[in-house]
């Protein structure tokens, strides 16, 4: 039993470590931006499922999702197939936070709240509804539409301040507060009733060869396993735990006072709790390291290269006004005008925080009105009345002459052809590469056809 106590401390220590690591990453993302630290959306495996339809239909990811997110999604599915909801019980930091507060609540109130069985069973189906609705609208809108209602997202944005989180994610913040405070009297509230990714892993885990088994001849019917289970499962009265709610946290096995009464079984082989935890961690993190070695594990946006720029619709809230102007290759004064930013707002202000200085300012609304997407650029070039002859652009032409040839305003030409603002309009198209290494106007023409 001494070994069991050490394994319990190991699990708690690992969960605490994951909470610290993810919280630190979330803070750094707010401070340094998306190119330096991953967002909470990029780190959440569920983003892979939300982006799955987009990947299959267009070959691209929804905003804030990267190859690393998709890799995490696949890895956690493999973990669920082999070890049920182990991600939830041994790795998930949001689940860990709930357990920490549950332990605190038990110290304060000296008891655990019990929800009537029929109500409890009915409420557990809610997470499957949340899963279906979230995936449907994520695939339909090609975006993370659930973000404003996501308590984990609200938690990750707390470094911005409560006022900012409330403005962007009021519902998510409310659910976060209810979840955390609720955990003081009822363990894993969100995991039991609302977590869509837990619902998915639960369904996938039904195929797993792993289960907790009970030896009836050794069991003394003390009921400790039922009392300590964070998911409030009935471990005591069955020969094996087959519920999709089981998250393989090892709590029941580690707290059982009789050796051999509860065990982990993989196929027909008995595995000790310590071994289970190590196997899950090696599978999870080993797969991540392997993905990193092959170069398919990216969680942050790539920084802009020399000569590259972004469209107005790609300006991010974490960017300062100055950074956004530089990234769109727009003069700072002109950027203030285009984005309707009051002159008294400092250029170092983050785009998403302008509203704190200029009350009523709506960054998303202004950005939407200014958007010139690639599709719109294609439309400009394809409208019959413009009579655009892309083949008419020659290397011997100056930028100014080329713009006239395709009947585009010089500013639009610079934007569409991804030309840095500092290149003179009398530069020959063939000579742009001398100022912008790797620049190929032929390639851009090909992409605009």
HELIX and SHEET records of a PDB file:
HELIX    1   1 UNK A    2  UNK A   32  1                                  31    
HELIX    2   2 UNK A   40  UNK A   43  1                                   4    
HELIX    3   3 UNK A   46  UNK A   50  1                                   5    
HELIX    4   4 UNK A   52  UNK A   58  1                                   7    
HELIX    5   5 UNK A   67  UNK A   83  1                                  17    
HELIX    6   6 UNK A   86  UNK A   86  1                                   1    
HELIX    7   7 UNK A   87  UNK A   91  3                                   5    
HELIX    8   8 UNK A   93  UNK A  109  1                                  17    
HELIX    9   9 UNK A  117  UNK A  123  1                                   7    
HELIX   10  10 UNK A  126  UNK A  141  1                                  16    
HELIX   11  11 UNK A  145  UNK A  149  5                                   5    
HELIX   12  12 UNK A  151  UNK A  156  1                                   6    
HELIX   13  13 UNK A  158  UNK A  160  5                                   3    
HELIX   14  14 UNK A  162  UNK A  183  1                                  22    
HELIX   15  15 UNK A  189  UNK A  193  1                                   5    
HELIX   16  16 UNK A  196  UNK A  205  1                                  10    
HELIX   17  17 UNK A  224  UNK A  228  1                                   5    
HELIX   18  18 UNK A  251  UNK A  255  1                                   5    
HELIX   19  19 UNK A  273  UNK A  293  1                                  21    
HELIX   20  20 UNK A  312  UNK A  314  5                                   3    
HELIX   21  21 UNK A  321  UNK A  327  1                                   7    
HELIX   22  22 UNK A  332  UNK A  338  1                                   7    
HELIX   23  23 UNK A  351  UNK A  353  5                                   3    
HELIX   24  24 UNK A  354  UNK A  357  1                                   4    
HELIX   25  25 UNK A  363  UNK A  370  1                                   8    
HELIX   26  26 UNK A  374  UNK A  382  1                                   9    
HELIX   27  27 UNK A  384  UNK A  386  5                                   3    
HELIX   28  28 UNK A  390  UNK A  392  5                                   3    
HELIX   29  29 UNK A  399  UNK A  405  1                                   7    
HELIX   30  30 UNK A  410  UNK A  416  1                                   7    
HELIX   31  31 UNK A  429  UNK A  431  5                                   3    
HELIX   32  32 UNK A  432  UNK A  435  1                                   4    
HELIX   33  33 UNK A  441  UNK A  448  1                                   8    
SHEET    1   A 4 UNK A 240  UNK A 241  0                                        
SHEET    2   A 4 UNK A 210  UNK A 214 -1                                        
SHEET    3   A 4 UNK A 262  UNK A 266 -1                                        
SHEET    4   A 4 UNK A 269  UNK A 271 -1                                        
END                                                                             
